[in-house]
Amino acid sequence: MKLKGKVAAITGGARGIGHSTAVKFAAEGARVAVCDINPELIETTLREIRSGGGEADGYQVDVTNRDQITAMVKAVMAKWGRIDCVVNNAGIVMDAQLKNMSDMQFDTVIDVNLKGVYNCTRAVVDIMIAQQSGVILTTSSIVGLYGNFGQTNYAASKFAVIGMTKTWARELGRKGIRAIAVCPGFIATPILSK
């Protein structure tokens, strides 16, 4: 059990990569805060984790809502007393070619995929600095490295989280905090780890 005694908060934790990460972390002994916008999927994920003997709590969190993030962090700290890892996985797509993309489509994807990562990391960084340890694990995409047809907004958000992660590695590495960006399915992951 590689993560025994660790506490991880996982955004987008009730579906896809986030769901699989939550289940795997719990199987490795972590106490998992499953954070997602969908309460029904949160409950499904919690049942799966608990049926496997894992420990988890669920939190309905919109990563663009700082009050919800703050409430989740306070609840996790009250329950488990620490946060060792934040997995920034929540993300959306709203695809359109540049000539057809609306400001709403661009802004919404940037707000969730980029600012949401900032919001969640900012909410836990003081805790990790006080602990002198922690991991900030952010899901990027090969689209952030190479672009993709019809994904101006998504590519911009995923490239930007790589830049933020590199900055955080420089700022926080000396404080015992690792910042890592991963591109699922890309052979060169992680992109950065310090």
N, C-alpha and C positions, 0 to 999 in steps of 0.2 A: 504494500500500500504506500505508494510514493508520496501521496498528499495527505497522509494522516495528520490530523490536527490543524490543517490549513483551512482558511475560509475564502471562498471565491464568490464574487458577484458576477453573474453572466447576463449581459443584455441580449435581447433576442434569443433568450435561453429556452424558449418553448417550441421552437421549430427549427428544422434544418440543421445547419452546422452548430448553432447554439444549443439545440436540444441534445445532439450527440455529445457535445462538449460537457454539458451539465451531467449527463448520465455517466460519462467516462470519469470525470473528476470525482463524482460521488463514489463510483466503484473503486477509485484509488484512495478513498478515505477522506476526501475534502467534504466540508460542510458547505452546501451550495445555496446561494440566493439566486433563485430562478427569476429573472426579471424579463417581463415581456408586456406588450400592450394588450394581449389577448388572454383574459382570465380563464377561459375554458381550456386552452392549450397549456397554461401554467398548471392547472390541476392534473391534466393528463401526464405531464412531465413529472410532477411531484409523485404521483402514484407509481410511475415506473421506477423512479429512484428509490422510493421507500420500499417497494416490493422486493428490490434487490438488496435491502438492508442499509441503504444510504440515508444520510441525514440532509434534509433540504427544507427550505421555506420558499414561498412564492410571493412575489411583489408585482402588482400591476404598475408598470413604469413606462411612460412615454419619455424617451431620452431627450426630447425637446422641452420637457417640463422640469425646470430645476427644483420646484417644490416637491414633486414626486420623487426625484432622485434623492434629495435631501432627506425626505421621510424614510426612504428605503435604507439609506446609509445609517441613519439613527437607529432604525429597527434592528439592522444587522449587528451594529455595535452593541446594542442593549442585549441582544440574544447571545452573541458569540464573542464579543469583546475585542474583535480584531477584523481586519480585512487584509488578506495576504495577496489577493489577486483580483484584478478587474479584467474581465474579458469583454472588450468592446466589440460586440458582434452585431448589434441591431443595425439593420440597413434596409433600404428600399430601392426599387428602380421605378422610374417613370420615363420610359424611353420615347424619344422622338428625334428625327433629324434636326440639325441646327436650325434650318429655315422654318421648321414647324414648332420648335420648342417654345413653350410659354414661360414667362417669368415664374409663374406658379410652379411649373414642373422643375425648373432649375432650382429655385429657392427651397422647395420642399425637400428635394434630395440632398442638397447641401446642409440644410438644417438637421436632418436625421443622421446622415452618414458622416458628416464632418463635425458640425457643432455638437451633435449628440455625443461623439467620442470625447470632445473637449469637456462638455458638461460633466460626464460621468467620471472622467479622470480627475478633473478639478475637485470633484466632491470627495475623492478618496486620498488625494495626494498628501494632505497634511497628516492623515492617519498613518500612511506608509512612512513618511519622513520621521514621525515620532517613533515608529517601530524600528526604524533604520533597516527596513526590508520591505519588499513587495515586488509584484510583477504587474506590469501594464501590458496586456496582450491584446493587440488590435488586429481585426480581420481587414485586410486590404483585398486587392484583386489584381490579377494580371492585366485587367482592363486599365488599372491605374498606371501600369508600366507601358502598355502598348496601345491604349485606346481601343475603341470598338465602335463600329457603325451605329449611329443612333443613340449614343450614350455620352454625350458631352458632359452632362451633369454628373453622372455616375463616375466617369473617368476622372473628372476634376476632383470629386470627393475622395476617391480611393488613392489618387496620387498625393493629395494633400495630407491624408493621414500618415502616409509614409514620411513626409517631411516633418510632421509634428512628432512622430515617434523618434526620428533621428535627433530632434531637438531635445526631447525629454530624456533620451539616453545620455546626452551630454550633460544636461542639467542635474539629473537625478541619479545617475550611475554611481557617483561618488558618495551618495547617501544610502547605498545598498539597495537601490530600486532598479530593476531591469525593465527596460522598455523594448518591446518586440512587436514588429509588424509581420504578419504572415499573409501569403497569397495562397489560399488553398488550391492544391493541384499543381502548383508551380514548383519545379524541382529545386529552386534556389531558396526555399524558405528555411529559416526566417530571413527577412530582408536585413534586419538589424537587431542585434542583441548586444547589450553592453552591461 
